[in-house]
Amino acid sequence: MRQTLRATWTTAILVLLIGSPVWAETYKVDPAHSTVEFRIRHMLSYVRGTFDEFEGTYVYGPNVLPAQWKVTASVNTASIDTRVADRDKHLRSPDFLDVEQFPAMTFTLTEVTDVTPTSAKLHGLLALHGVEKPVAFDLQIHGVVTDPQGKIRSAFTATTKINRQDFGVKWNKMLDTGQLLVGNDVEITLEVEGIAEQ
């Protein structure tokens, strides 16, 4: 029975791949059309910020087996921007990101699961503040197009949540109410558009 099911699934996959164009492109992230954004609680509200300097490459094709997908990305931690200069200076200090000692935050893909034509889950290793931990991004797949200049582009939205304490970013203060000044959960949203290398 198991052999029959395995053969059926194998045949279905082959039919899908043979019946559709199969290709994988290597894309370079286009920073002009991509963003690295985060959100974290400050007392009762939330503060949003971005990292404005980043780079990355990925291998992707809409009909390519997920095992062939690859992602590597790097973010300049000193490029953090919350639109408040004094706060950004504090976030760059040893209390938080310690950008002089840890100038980059990196992500490397290790596995892709839960793949559909419009979504997937990306598992990988995030290195931040001298600590490397596994994280998983929920991925929305927006498709592949050829732009007016003839360049092939693909686009995605990826979201995850990390606990900054897990990465050794522990500074905080207690308020009179017993609440913490800064939350621990950091929500990360990536809007990524890439251009195929030719």
C-alpha positions in Angstrom: 0.0 0.0 0.0 2.8 2.4 0.9 4.6 1.6 -2.3 1.5 2.3 -4.3 1.0 5.7 -2.5 4.6 6.6 -3.0 4.4 5.8 -6.7 1.2 7.8 -7.1 2.8 10.9 -5.4 5.9 10.5 -7.5 3.9 10.3 -10.7 1.8 13.4 -9.7 5.0 15.4 -9.0 6.5 14.4 -12.3 3.3 15.3 -14.2 3.3 18.7 -12.5 6.9 19.4 -13.3 6.8 18.1 -16.9 3.6 19.9 -17.6 5.0 23.3 -16.4 8.2 25.2 -17.1 10.8 24.2 -14.6 13.5 26.7 -13.8 15.4 28.2 -10.9 16.7 31.7 -11.0 19.3 33.3 -8.7 17.9 36.6 -7.5 19.6 39.6 -5.9 17.4 41.5 -3.4 16.5 45.0 -4.8 16.9 47.4 -1.9 14.9 50.1 -3.7 11.8 47.9 -3.6 12.4 45.9 -0.4 12.1 46.7 3.4 13.2 45.2 6.6 10.8 46.3 9.3 10.3 45.5 13.0 7.8 46.3 15.7 8.3 46.1 19.5 6.2 47.2 22.5 7.2 50.3 24.4 5.2 50.6 27.6 1.6 50.6 26.3 2.1 51.2 22.6 4.4 49.9 19.8 7.4 51.4 18.2 8.1 50.6 14.5 11.5 50.8 12.9 13.5 49.7 9.9 17.0 48.6 8.9 17.8 50.6 5.8 21.0 48.8 4.6 20.8 45.1 3.7 21.6 42.7 1.0 20.7 39.2 0.0 20.4 36.5 -2.7 18.0 33.7 -3.2 17.4 30.8 -5.6 13.8 30.3 -6.5 11.5 29.0 -9.2 7.7 28.6 -9.0 7.9 25.0 -10.1 11.2 24.1 -8.6 11.3 21.6 -5.7 11.7 23.4 -2.4 14.9 21.5 -1.7 16.5 23.6 -4.4 15.6 27.0 -2.8 18.4 28.9 -1.2 18.4 32.1 0.8 21.3 34.2 2.4 20.8 37.7 3.7 22.7 40.2 5.7 21.5 43.4 7.5 23.7 46.3 8.7 22.7 46.7 12.3 23.9 50.3 12.5 21.3 51.2 9.8 18.5 50.9 12.4 16.0 53.8 12.0 13.1 54.5 14.4 12.9 58.2 13.3 14.2 59.3 16.7 17.9 60.0 16.7 18.5 59.6 20.5 16.6 56.3 20.6 18.5 55.0 17.5 21.8 55.9 19.2 20.7 53.9 22.3 19.6 51.0 20.2 23.1 50.9 18.5 24.8 50.9 21.9 26.0 47.8 24.0 22.6 48.0 25.8 20.9 46.7 22.7 22.5 45.8 19.3 26.1 46.7 20.2 26.7 47.4 16.5 30.5 48.0 16.9 31.0 44.4 18.1 28.1 42.9 16.0 27.8 44.9 12.8 25.7 42.4 10.9 22.6 40.3 11.4 22.4 37.3 9.0 19.9 34.7 7.9 20.7 31.4 6.1 17.9 29.1 4.9 18.1 25.5 6.0 14.7 24.0 5.0 11.4 24.8 3.3 8.1 23.3 4.4 4.3 23.7 4.0 4.7 24.8 0.4 1.6 25.9 -1.6 1.5 28.0 -4.8 1.1 31.1 -2.7 2.8 30.4 0.6 5.5 28.4 2.4 7.4 28.3 5.7 11.1 29.1 5.6 13.3 27.6 8.3 16.8 28.9 8.9 19.5 30.2 11.2 19.4 33.8 12.4 22.6 35.3 13.7 22.1 38.3 15.9 24.2 39.9 18.7 26.7 37.0 18.6 24.0 34.4 19.0 22.7 32.0 16.3 19.2 30.5 16.7 16.8 28.7 14.4 13.8 30.8 13.3 10.9 30.2 10.9 9.4 32.8 8.6 5.8 32.6 7.2 6.2 33.3 3.5 3.7 34.8 1.1 4.6 34.2 -2.5 3.6 37.1 -4.8 4.8 35.7 -8.1 7.3 36.2 -10.9 7.0 38.9 -13.6 9.1 40.5 -16.3 9.4 44.2 -15.9 9.4 46.8 -18.7 13.2 46.7 -18.9 13.0 42.9 -19.5 14.3 42.0 -16.1 12.8 39.0 -14.3 11.5 39.9 -10.8 9.9 37.9 -8.0 8.4 39.2 -4.7 7.6 37.9 -1.3 6.4 38.9 2.2 8.0 37.1 5.1 7.0 37.5 8.8 8.3 36.1 12.1 8.5 36.8 15.8 11.6 36.5 17.9 12.3 37.0 21.6 15.2 39.4 21.9 16.2 37.8 25.2 17.1 34.6 23.2 19.7 36.6 21.4 21.2 38.2 24.5 19.6 41.6 24.0 18.4 42.0 27.6 18.4 45.7 28.6 15.2 46.9 30.3 13.7 49.0 33.0 10.9 48.4 35.4 8.1 50.9 35.6 6.3 52.0 38.8 3.4 49.9 37.7 5.5 46.8 37.6 5.5 46.7 33.8 8.7 46.6 31.7 9.6 49.6 29.6 10.5 47.5 26.5 8.8 44.3 25.3 10.7 41.2 24.6 8.9 40.0 21.5 10.0 41.6 18.2 7.8 41.2 15.2 9.7 41.2 11.9 8.3 41.8 8.5 10.3 41.6 5.3 9.0 42.9 2.0 11.4 41.4 -0.6 11.6 42.0 -4.3 14.5 40.4 -6.2 16.0 40.8 -9.7 17.2 37.7 -11.5 20.9 37.7 -12.2 21.7 37.5 -15.9 
